[in-house]
Amino acid sequence: MLHFPRWKIATILITCALIIVFALPNVFSPSFREKLPSWFPSKTISLGLDLQGGSHLLLQVDVEAYVREHMTNTLDSLRTELRKQNVGYQALRISGNTIQFTVLPPTDAATATNIPDLVKKVDAELTLKEISSRQYELSYSEAALKNTQVQLMEQSINIVERRVNETGTREPIIQRQGTDRILLQVPGLQDPEQLKRLLGKTAKMTFHMVNTEAWSDSATGGDVPAGTRMLPGDDNDLLPNGQVRRYPIFTRVMLSGDMLTSASTSFDQGLPAVAFQFNSTGAERFGEITRDNVGKPFAIVLDGKVITAPVIRSAIMGGSGIITGNFTTETANELAVLLRAGALPAPLKVLEERSVGPSLGSDSIEAGKRAAIFGVVLVMGFMILCYGLFGLFADIALVINMIFILALMSLFQATLTLPGIAGMVLTLGMVVDSNVLIYERIREEVRNGKTPYAAIDHGFRSALSTIIDSNVTSLIAAFLLYYFGTGAVKGFAVTLSIGILSSMFTAILVTRLMIVMWLKSVKPKTIPI
């Protein structure tokens, strides 16, 4: 344990130098950081909402809109199944949260008896009720609707998290409130408009064939053939008369956006575009569609608008493609983020929005600074008082450990919250804890009559397994806090994890290196501990 080859000494010293360089931008002013050369690290720690303010949004999931759309899709499926089974029907309509239809008299008794089985094929959760002779009503039970709402909220929260916190370091606070509301707070974002643009779209993308027989530049959405609907194009897709172009597309969805595996900003003929990639099932289906419809327009629909409707020139078998349109680099990037995060199952309504000022955060920062300074001074004084010169070595390692935390949090641009400051203060004690274990074992060996070299060597060897065990169990606890926690709890877990890893580095390597160098240069006959 007392032998340090030159390469190991160089590695430790270079690591310490690098962490100081990565931590330095935090003490520089923004104006000074701008003057630094491009190769010099410039990333700093991001402060959380409780420290620097940010944007606050209260969102409401439009459950009713989801139910309406779901009932419409169920009605279409029921219509298809009735026709497939040659069941005559009339007055097929949606009434509130129910679907009603009447079976025509020519339908034979055997077919009419099979109506319950036919309904189960459409959706096993549907409840069938015969209102009168040959007149039926379909609905979902209260339990089914409640379960749907719970799943809807969970899915919406997950997608909001992915859209807002795509990099994983922004640490937004996302909380469920009541049965249909989501509280969203994003630190450092003073303008809620950017959030509203990201969350205002459901990003539901579907692919449809265009009904070329009903194509007309002057179509205004009047009478259209069955199975076809008129959809507007992009706001910038205008006719010569200034009106938005409308497209007659087949209702049938050829492909859906949930088959996408990736989306990224790209360029097509020098203009911003969005490149996408399907999964294996989507790629096979995309290849079949493009192979069978060469020369026909293929519409890409996003949130009820036709983004683009290019003509298929040849079969595309790779499962990838490019969405072109009137994009800017910013709008193309936003669309790529939306598609990567997935479609919201229901629209979100903004009930409340406000910007949170940093005035409360400045008080918290000052309180955190005072706590950290007092903690460092007391711990350092205690170590010197108890262990003398060796305590000074532990104090130097403590300072390096704090710089290590700042450097790693800056490198990953992790968000520091008030609980994160608590995590940093907590690591102060954990850092010296490893040194205390080592020093007490060295004292035991000295009392047993061993020489300074043997006592120090055996002290480090004996304490190593205990240090690793205690830190690994703490890391497991931090991992569980991060995995199951949200918002500020995750910030605490991140800071704690970094502190644990850095404390192992400083205790096992840095402190040991300083003691070994002192031991070899001074060659003491007794240990001042």
N, C-alpha and C positions, 0 to 999 in steps of 0.2 A: 504493500500500500504506500510505501515511502519512495518508490521508484517512479520518476516521471521522465519518460523519454522526451527528447526535444520536440518531436512532432506533436506530442500531447500538450506540452507547455505552449507551443505556438498556437495550437487550436484554441486553447482556453483564452489566451491573450487576444487573439483575433476576434473571437466571439464576443468578449467583453468590449472591445473597441467598436465592433459593429453595432451592438445594442446601444451604446452611447450615441453613435451617429444617428441611428433610427429614432432615438428618443429626443434628440436635440430640437427638431422642429416644434415641439410642444412649448419650448421656452422662447421661441422667436416670435416676433410680431408678424401679422399677415403681410405687411409691407416689406419686411426684411426677407420673408420666405420667398416673395416674388423675385427678389434680386439674386437668389441662390442659383447656381448653375443647374442645368436640366438633369444632370446625373446625380445630383445630391438629393437624398430622400426629402420629401416635402409633406408626406402624409402625417396627419395629427389625429389625436383621439377625438371622436365625435361625442358631443355631450347629449344626454337624454333630454326628454321633454321637461323633466323636473329640474333640470339644470340650465337649459338654454331656451326653453319655450318651444313652440312648434304649432302644428295644426291639429285641431280637434273637430271631428265630424261624428254626428250621431246619424246612423243610417237605418232605414227600415226596409226589410225584405218584402217585396210586393208578392205576398203569398197568393192573393186573389188572382193576379195575372198569371202566376204559374199554374194554378188550378184551372183557369180558363183555357190556357194553352194545352194543358194535359187532357182536358175534356174534349177539346177540338181534335187532338191526335187520336183519342180513343174513339171518337165518332167516325173518323176516317177509317180506322182499323175495322170498326164494326160494319161500316158500309161495304168495305172490301170483302169481309167474311160472309156477309149476307148474300152478296152477289155470287161469291164462289160456291155457296151451298144452294144457289138457285131459289132463295127465299124471297118472295115478293113482299115489298114493304112500302109504307108511305109515312109522311109526317115525321121523318127522322130529324130530330132537332135537339138542341140543348136548352134546357129550361132550368135556370139557376145552377145548382150543382148536380143536376140529373140529366140523363139522356132518355128521351122518350121516342118510341116508334110503334107503329101498328103493322102487324102482319096481315097481308091481303088474303081474302077468303080462298082464292084458288090454291093456296099453299096446302098440301096434303097434311093430314093429321100427324103422320109419322115425323115429317119435317118440323112441324110446329112443336112437337114434343121434344125435339132435340135442341130447342132454343137455349136451355140452360148450358148444355155442353158447348154450344157455339159461343156463348158469352164468355165461358171460362177460357176458350182459346184466345179471346181478345185480351182479357185481364182476369186472372184468377181472383183478384181482390174485389171485383165488381159484385154488387148485390143485385139480384134480379127480382123484380116485383111485378106481378100481373095486375094492372090497375083495373082492367075490365077484360071482356072477351077479346083476345088477340091484341090487346094494347099493353105494352110493357114499359117499365121504367127501370133504368139502371142508375145506381148511385154507389158511392163509397161510404163505408161505415165511419162513425166518428173516430174509432180507434185507428182505422187506416189513414184518415185525414190527419190525425194527430201525429202518427208515425211519419207520414210524409213531410209534415212541417218540421219535425225534429231533424230529419235527414237533410231537408232543405237548408236549415240554419247551419248545420255542421259543414255542408258543402260550400255554402256561401262564405263562411268564416275562413275556411281553408284557402279558397280562391282569392279572397281579399288579402290574406297573408302572403300568398305567392306573388300577387301583383305588386303590392306595396314593398315587400321585403325580399325581392328576387335574389339579392346578393347574400342575404342572411346576416348582415351586419348592421342594418338600420334599426332594428329592435323596436318596431311599432308596438303600441299597446292595443290589443284587439280583444274586446270582451263582449260576451253576449249579455244583452239586457232584455228581460222579459221573454216573450215568445217569438218576437219578430224584429228585434232591434239589435244593432251592432254598434258598439262604441269603438271608434278608431282614433288614436292619437299618434302622430308621427313627429318625432323630435327634429328640430332644426328647419322644418318646412313652414315658413311663415305665411305662404300663400296657399290656401286650400284649393285653388282652381286646378292646380296640377293633379291633386288627388281626385278631384271630381271628374276630370277628363279620363283618368284611369279607371274609375269605378262607375262612371256614368253609362258605360257600354256593357251589355251582357256578353259581347264578343262571341255570339253564337253564329258560327260560320257553317254554311251548307253549300253544296254544289248541285246545280240543276241544269238540265238541258233546256234550251230556249225553243219555244214553239214557233218555228219560222213561218208556219202557215198563218199565224195570227199576228205576225210582225207588222208593225205600222209605226212610223215616227210620230204620227198624230194621235196614237192611242191614248186615251184619257182614262182608262180603267172602266169603260162601260161593259157591254156584253162581251164575254170571252168564252171560248169553248170550255166544256166540262173538263176538270182536271188541270186547268190553267189559271194562273192569277197574274195580275199586273203588279209589278214592283218598280218603284222609282230607282233611278241610278244615283250615282254620287252627286252631291250638291254642285259640283263643277262640271258634271256631264250634262250640258245644255244643248237644246235644239236651236236652230237659227232664230226662232221667235223668242228665245230667252227662257223657255220652259224647261224643266228638268225632264230628261228623256225617261221613258217608261219601257219596261221590258216584259213581254209575255213569256213567263217561264212555266214549265210543267211543275205541278205541285209535288210530284214525287221527288224525294230526296235521293240523289244518286250516291252522294258521299256526305259524311258529316265531319265537322271539325274535331270531334273527339277521337278521330283516328290519326290526328297529327301527333308526331313525336318531337318535332322541333320546328322553330321558326326564327329567322334572323334577318336583319337588315342586309339588303343587297343592292345591286345596281343593274339596270337593264338599259342598254344603249345610253349610258351616262346618266340615267334618271333613277332616283331612289325607288326601290321595290322591296318586296318581302319574299324571301325564299322559304319554302316549306318542305317538309319530308313526312310521308305517311308511314305508319307501321306496316308490317308484312301483309296484314289483311287489307288495309287501305291501299297499299301499293298494287296488290293484285287486282283489286276492284278498279283502281284508277287506270291501270293498264288496259283492262277489258273495255272500260267506257271510251277511252281515247281511241282504241283500236276499232271499235264498232261504230264510231260517230265521226270519222274523219270528214272534214269539210263543214261540220255543223258547229254553231256557237255554243259555248259551255259557260254558264253563268256562275260566278262566285258571289254568294250572297252573305252579307254580314249585317246582322241586326236589322233585317228587313229591307236592306238596300243592296242593289247590285253594284259591287265594287268594279267589276270588270266582266266582260263577256267575250273573251277571245274565241276565234275560230280554231278548232282543232286541226292542226296541219298534218300531224302524224301521230302514231301510237307512242305513248310515253310509258315505258315499262319500268323505269327506275324508281317510281314512287315519289319523285320530287318534282317541284315546279316552282314558278315565280308568279307572284301576284303583282301586276302592274296597275297603275292608276294615277290619279293626280296627287301623288305623295310628295311631301317634303321629307328631308332626312329625319326630322323630329316625329312627324306623323307615322312614317314607316317604322321607326323604332318603337313607338307606342303600340302600333298594331302587332309587332312581333312580340312585345312583352305580353300583350293581352292573349295572343294565341298560345304562347308558351304556358301561361298560367292556367288556361282553360276557360271555358265559357261559364259565366254565372248562370245558375239554374233559373234565376228570377231577377227582374230589375231591382235596383237599389234606389230608394228615395232619400234625399238628404233632408233630414228634419231639423238639424241644427248644425251650424258651422261657426267656428271662431278661431282666432289665433291667440295662442297662449304666450304672454310676454315672459321675458327671462328674469324679471325682478325677483320673483320668489327663488329662482334658481341661483341668483347671485348670493343670496343669504345662505342657501344650502352649500354652495361651493366654499364660502368662507368658513362655515361651521365644519365642513369636511376637512378643510385645510388645517384648522386649529386642532381637530381631533388627530389628524395624521401627524402633525408636528409634535404635539404632546406625546403621542404614542411612541414616535421614533426616539425622542429625547429620553423618555423614561426607560424604554427597552435598552437603548444604548448605554445609559448610565448604569442600569442594573447589571448588564453583561460585564462592563469594565470593573464594577465594584466586586462582582463575584469571581471573575476569572482573569482579571488583570490584563496582561498582554494578549492572551488568547481571546479575551472578551473584545479587545480592540479588533482583532482579526474577524471575529463574528460580526462586529459593527460595520466593518468595510464590506463584508459579504451582504449585510442587510441593505446597505446603500445600493450595491450592484443589483440586488434583487428588485428593489423598487424601480431602478432604471430599466431592468429587464421587463417588468410588467408594462411600463409606459411604452417601451419599444415595440413589444408584440401587439399591444392594443392599437398602437399607431399603424403598424404594418398592415394589420387586418382591418383597420378603420372600424374597430368595434366601438359600440356606443357605451359611454360611461354614464350610469345613472346613480342616484343617491344610494341605493343598495349596493351598487358597484363600488362606491367609495367605502362603504362598510366592509365589503369583501377585501379591499386593499388594506384597510386597517387590521382586519382579522389576520391577514397573511403575515403581518409584522411579527406577531407572536409565533406563528407557525414556522417562520424562517429560523428564528433563534432556537426553536424547540429542537431541531435536528442537531444544532451545535451543542446544546445543553446535554443531549444524550451522549454525544461523542466525548465531551469534556468530562462528564461524570464517569464514563468508562475508563478514561485515561487516569483519572484520580484513583480509581480502584486499583488499576495496575501499578501505579506509583506506590500506593500503600502496601501492595503485595511485594514490593522490593525490586521491581523491574527497572531497567535502565531507561533513560528518556526515549531512546530510539524504540526499544521494545514496547514501552508503555503506549507511545503514540501509535505505533503500528497496530498493536492489538486493540487499542481503543477504537480506531477507525474500522477495523475488521469486525469487531463484535457489534458495533452500533449499526453497521450497514444494513443488515437484514431487518432490524427493527425500524429503521428510517424508511426503507422501501415498503414494508408492510403497512405502516401507518399512513404513508402518503398515497399508496394505492387505494386503501379503503376510503380515504378522503376524496380521491379522484372519482371513485365509483359514486359516492354521494353527490358530488358536483355534476357528474354526468346525468344522474337521475333527475336532479333539479333542472338541468337544462332541457332534458328530453320531455319531462312532464310539465314543466313550468311554462309561463308565458310572460312577455314583457319584462318588467323589472327583475323578476325572479331569474330569468335567463341571463340578464346582465350581471347579477350577483354570481351566478354559476360560472360564467365566462371568466370574470376577474379572479374568482377563487381557483379555478383550474390553472390559469396562467401562473398565479402565485405559488401553487403547489409544485408545478414543474420547475419554475425558476428557483424555488427554495432547495429542491433536490440538486440542481446544478451548482448552486453556490455553496451548499453545505458539503457535498461529496467531492467536488472538484476545486472550486475557488478557495475555500477555507483550507482545505488540505494542502493545496499548492503553496499558499502563504506560509503555513506552518512548516512544511518540508523545506522551503527555501530558507526560512529563519533557522531551522534546525541544522542545516548543512553549512550555513555561513557562521553562526555563533558557536555551534558545537557545545551546548550547555551540559553541565554535569547534573543539574536539577531543572525541573520544569516549573516555571512561575505560574502555577495554576491552583 
